[in-house]
Each structure stands twice: as structure tokens, then as C-alpha cells.
Amino acid sequence: MNILLRLLLFVVSAGTLYFVVKKIRDSQAQIDSAIFWVLFMLAMVVSSIFPGAVIYVSALLGIDSPANFVFLCIIFLLLLKVFSMSLHISKLQYQIQQLAQIIALKESRAGSDCDE
């Protein structure tokens, strides 16, 4: 891998890692959801420092190009993250529905108490 490309990958990965950690410190991101991004960026930093590991693993798995292996891993991890977020959103939508029903019942009861 070209040294300039490795350097660029390292700088971008390290910068993104710094950005994520800064957002966690500023309490703009929850730690449990940001752990994924921290680990993801650490993996990118490690792969930029040790590209031989990526080449070795891609050859071990029979993938012709290390770039294809990296893209495959990134797509897989992001699909897992999207699925996880979909589950979380579904849970939140259910909770919102339950809260709306509770509020509607309380308002209905409060309105019927005023009629008496």
C-alpha cells in the first residue's frame, strides 16, 4: 500500500476517533452507542498502521484484493449497526405508543371527572 495512502488513512481514522471521543466527553453521544464507533475507528487506525494484517487475513480467506476484504468488513459491520438501530427504534416506537395511550387514558379520566 502506498505510504501516502496509509498516512491519509491514519490521519482520517485518528481524526474521526478524536471526534467521537470528544463528542462522548461533551455528553453529546451516549457511551453505549459510541463504543461501536470507537472500536470501528480503532480498527481503521490499526489497519492503517499494519496493512500486512489486512493482506494476510484477506489471503487466508481467499479474497483476491485486500481492498475488497476491507469493504466487505465495513459493509458487514455497518449492516449490523443498522439492524441494531432498527431494533432500538422499534422498541422506542412501542414505548412512545404505550406512553401516548397512558396519557390519553389519564386525560380521558380527568375529563370525565370534571363532568360530574
Secondary structure, 3 states (H helix, E strand, C coil): CCHHHHHHHHHHHHHHHHHHHHHHHCCCCCHHHHHHHHHHHHHHHHHHHCHHHHHHHHHHCCCCCHHHHHHHHHHHHHHHHHHHHHHHHHHHHHHHHHHHHHHHHHHHHHHHHHHC
